Amino acid sequence: MADNDVTPIEVAELFSQAAEEFENAAAHCRVSATHFGNRDVPAGCAHKVAALGHVAKGREILDRISIIHSGKAQLPD
């Protein structure tokens, strides 16, 4: 599907997907905090890496939305 063919409903779904990734990242951060609080550094670090992966996925989706928007936005004459 070309970026110019993306509907507002599809963009809304992309925003929902991005939000889900960021929510997953937050959940991993909470688990990481618990592990670090229990001095379980390896497990804390593992969840930190997982959180960063979800942030990267969410950012990738937001970047896609930005690219879609750039193809539709028009500069004033």
Secondary structure, DSSP 8 states (H G I E B T S, - for coil): --GGG--HHHHHHHHHHHHHHHHHHHHHHHHHHHHHHTT-HHHHHHHHHHHHHHHHHHHHHHHHHHHHHHHH-----
